Structure formats: structure tokens, C-alpha cells
Amino acid sequence: MEYLDLYLVHWPISSKPGEVGFPVPKEDLLPMDYRGVWEAMEESQMLGLTKSIGLSNFSCKKIETILTFATIPPSINQVEMHPVWQQRKLIEFCKAKGIIVTAYSPLGAVGKIYGSNQVLENETLKEIAKAHGKTVAQVSLRWIFEQGATVVVKSLNLERMKQNLGIFDWKLTDDDYDKINQIPQHRLIPSDFWVSPQGPFKTLEELWDD
Ligand SMILES: NC(=O)c1ccc[n+]([C@@H]2O[C@H](COP(=O)([O-])OP(=O)(O)OC[C@H]3O[C@@H](n4cnc5c(N)ncnc54)[C@H](OP(=O)(O)O)[C@@H]3O)[C@@H](O)[C@H]2O)c1
């Protein structure tokens, strides 16, 4: 490849130089030099190596830090987002700053080692899906689309890929929104592999600025 379309800082954390496994061993976790990393990202864009640069898994507070010195603001922030973790505050914040939110694990990463069936098995979403003659996956993806967010959904199954594209010729009703707004909120993928007593984030609250 001569260039990337979009290049993201995956997490607001660094590791000791050298080969990096996943999860990164806790003793190798280091605080990120936000300014240094973002300047290098900007240089990548200025050199034409990437068309856009952005963030992933950054809280409002951490994006604010980047914005204090960015000459090229992040184009997007990619985070966990679905009707069970709606990210209302982050969506509002990013909208005000002109940053697009991308929803990852929009179906709760069902079937993945880090995932959960709490989106696809949600009774409220099942009820809404039944009323529209759609699947729960389609309801979740449509809801994300209606929030003005972009979405990365993953399937290795052709039929489900087609199903996941079938969200553009119908919409959710006010009644659906009343129900979706009442779904109890919690993060399904807290990602505590970045938390360590010796590392830069000693608690999940520090990682997410919750
Ligand atoms: N930036 C980050 O830190 C971060 C973190 C996590 C994920 N991501 C990215 O986000 C993207 C998607 O997230 P994800 O794979 O974690 O979760 P996801 O898209 O919510 O879920 C994928 C799972 O859902 C199943 N699935 C897909 N469509 C379905 C449908 N219509 N009905 C029922 N099941 C369906 C897939 O199985 P089948 O293949 O069998 O259909 C797969 O097991 C990936 O590209 C991933 O790399 C980014």
C-alpha cells in the first residue's frame, strides 16, 4: 500500500519498545506521550502516508488533552457503542468538536472471547425487531446509524453480511426510542487488561475517566 485511508491510535497507552503481544504484559505498560504520538500521527498525514488520522478508546477528557495541542484534530474516535452502551456523553462531546464516532462491537461482539450476547438477547431490542420484521442485529445497527455514528460490524457469514447492510430503508419510531432510552447502560467490554497497579491506569475509572 502507498497510503492508508485512516490511521488510528488504538488505545491511550504505550508499551515498552520491542515486539508487542496481546494482551500486553502488565509490567510492560507505560503512559502514552500524547503530544509526541499525536505529532507523529500528524506527520504521517502530512507526508501523505494516510488520508486521515484518529483515535480509538479515548474518553472525552483524553480527547480534550489531544485537542490542546493538535494542529490536525482527530477525524474520528472509535469506541464500543450499541444500545446497551449508548455513549451519550461522548457522542454529544464529539459532535460539538466535529469528531465522528465509530461504533465497534456494535452487536456486543457476540461469540467473541471478549464479547457478550447482551445486545442480541436484549428483550427490548427483540420486541422492537419483531414489530419491524427485522433482526435484533439490524435494530442495533440502525440505532447506531441514526445517532450519526459510523459502524464497524464484522461477520464471516455472507447472509449476515447482507442482513447487516439492510438498515437503510426503514427507521425507528419515537416509541422505539422511548424503549431504547430506558435500556440499563453498561460497558460490555471494559478492557481491564490495560489496568495494573504499576501501570498508567490503576483502575478502570482512570482508563475511561468515568
Ligand atoms: N478499536 C478497538 O479497540 C476495537 C475493539 C473491538 C473490536 N473492534 C473492531 O470492531 C469490529 C467489529 O467488532 P466485533 O467483531 O468485536 O463485534 P461485532 O461486530 O459486534 O460482533 C461480531 C460477531 O457477531 C456475529 N454477527 C455478525 N452479524 C450478525 C448478525 N446479523 N446476527 C447475528 N450475529 C452476527 C459474528 O459472527 P459471524 O461471523 O458468524 O456472522 C461475530 O461473532 C471488528 O472489525 C473489530 O476489529 C475494534
The ligand as an SDF file (V2000), in Angstrom:
LIG
                    3D

 48 52  0  0  0  0  0  0  0  0999 V2000
  -10.8180   -0.2580   18.3000 N   0  0  0  0  0  0  0  0  0  0  0  0
  -10.9240   -1.2690   19.1330 C   0  0  0  0  0  0  0  0  0  0  0  0
  -10.3270   -1.2840   20.2140 O   0  0  0  0  0  0  0  0  0  0  0  0
  -11.8150   -2.4360   18.7680 C   0  0  0  0  0  0  0  0  0  0  0  0
  -12.2210   -3.3330   19.7670 C   0  0  0  0  0  0  0  0  0  0  0  0
  -13.0630   -4.3920   19.4120 C   0  0  0  0  0  0  0  0  0  0  0  0
  -13.4470   -4.5710   18.0800 C   0  0  0  0  0  0  0  0  0  0  0  0
  -13.0240   -3.6880   17.1520 N   0  0  0  0  0  0  0  0  0  0  0  0
  -13.4110   -3.8780   15.7290 C   0  0  0  0  0  0  0  0  0  0  0  0
  -14.8030   -3.7600   15.5810 O   0  0  0  0  0  0  0  0  0  0  0  0
  -15.2520   -4.5910   14.5120 C   0  0  0  0  0  0  0  0  0  0  0  0
  -16.4860   -5.3500   14.9240 C   0  0  0  0  0  0  0  0  0  0  0  0
  -16.4500   -5.7140   16.2670 O   0  0  0  0  0  0  0  0  0  0  0  0
  -16.5080   -7.1800   16.8440 P   0  0  0  0  0  0  0  0  0  0  0  0
  -16.1320   -8.1890   15.8090 O   0  0  0  0  0  0  0  0  0  0  0  0
  -15.7780   -7.1540   18.1350 O   0  0  0  0  0  0  0  0  0  0  0  0
  -18.0490   -7.3330   17.2430 O   0  0  0  0  0  0  0  0  0  0  0  0
  -19.4590   -7.3550   16.4880 P   0  0  0  0  0  0  0  0  0  0  0  0
  -19.3460   -6.8560   15.0860 O   0  0  0  0  0  0  0  0  0  0  0  0
  -20.4070   -6.7310   17.4510 O   0  0  0  0  0  0  0  0  0  0  0  0
  -19.7750   -8.9180   16.5110 O   0  0  0  0  0  0  0  0  0  0  0  0
  -19.1710   -9.8570   15.6470 C   0  0  0  0  0  0  0  0  0  0  0  0
  -19.8720  -11.1770   15.9400 C   0  0  0  0  0  0  0  0  0  0  0  0
  -21.2440  -11.0500   15.6090 O   0  0  0  0  0  0  0  0  0  0  0  0
  -21.6490  -12.0720   14.7400 C   0  0  0  0  0  0  0  0  0  0  0  0
  -22.6190  -11.4560   13.8120 N   0  0  0  0  0  0  0  0  0  0  0  0
  -22.3680  -10.5470   12.8310 C   0  0  0  0  0  0  0  0  0  0  0  0
  -23.5110  -10.1790   12.2250 N   0  0  0  0  0  0  0  0  0  0  0  0
  -24.5170  -10.8490   12.8480 C   0  0  0  0  0  0  0  0  0  0  0  0
  -25.9190  -10.8800   12.6960 C   0  0  0  0  0  0  0  0  0  0  0  0
  -26.5370  -10.1430   11.7670 N   0  0  0  0  0  0  0  0  0  0  0  0
  -26.6360  -11.6800   13.5050 N   0  0  0  0  0  0  0  0  0  0  0  0
  -26.0210  -12.4420   14.4510 C   0  0  0  0  0  0  0  0  0  0  0  0
  -24.6930  -12.4470   14.6640 N   0  0  0  0  0  0  0  0  0  0  0  0
  -23.9390  -11.6600   13.8640 C   0  0  0  0  0  0  0  0  0  0  0  0
  -20.3920  -12.5470   14.0580 C   0  0  0  0  0  0  0  0  0  0  0  0
  -20.4990  -13.9140   13.7630 O   0  0  0  0  0  0  0  0  0  0  0  0
  -20.4360  -14.4630   12.2220 P   0  0  0  0  0  0  0  0  0  0  0  0
  -19.0890  -14.1050   11.6890 O   0  0  0  0  0  0  0  0  0  0  0  0
  -20.6320  -15.9270   12.3760 O   0  0  0  0  0  0  0  0  0  0  0  0
  -21.5580  -13.7890   11.4850 O   0  0  0  0  0  0  0  0  0  0  0  0
  -19.3230  -12.3310   15.1230 C   0  0  0  0  0  0  0  0  0  0  0  0
  -19.2590  -13.4450   16.0060 O   0  0  0  0  0  0  0  0  0  0  0  0
  -14.0890   -5.5090   14.1740 C   0  0  0  0  0  0  0  0  0  0  0  0
  -13.5700   -5.1170   12.9320 O   0  0  0  0  0  0  0  0  0  0  0  0
  -13.0840   -5.2710   15.2750 C   0  0  0  0  0  0  0  0  0  0  0  0
  -11.7580   -5.3440   14.8310 O   0  0  0  0  0  0  0  0  0  0  0  0
  -12.2290   -2.6240   17.4570 C   0  0  0  0  0  0  0  0  0  0  0  0
  1  2  1  0
  2  3  2  0
  2  4  1  0
  4  5  1  0
  4 48  2  0
  5  6  2  0
  6  7  1  0
  7  8  2  0
  8  9  1  0
  8 48  1  0
  9 10  1  0
  9 46  1  0
 10 11  1  0
 11 12  1  0
 11 44  1  0
 12 13  1  0
 13 14  1  0
 14 15  2  0
 14 16  1  0
 14 17  1  0
 17 18  1  0
 18 19  2  0
 18 20  1  0
 18 21  1  0
 21 22  1  0
 22 23  1  0
 23 24  1  0
 23 42  1  0
 24 25  1  0
 25 26  1  0
 25 36  1  0
 26 27  1  0
 26 35  1  0
 27 28  2  0
 28 29  1  0
 29 30  1  0
 29 35  2  0
 30 31  1  0
 30 32  2  0
 32 33  1  0
 33 34  2  0
 34 35  1  0
 36 37  1  0
 36 42  1  0
 37 38  1  0
 38 39  2  0
 38 40  1  0
 38 41  1  0
 42 43  1  0
 44 45  1  0
 44 46  1  0
 46 47  1  0
M  CHG  2   8   1  16  -1
M  END
$$$$
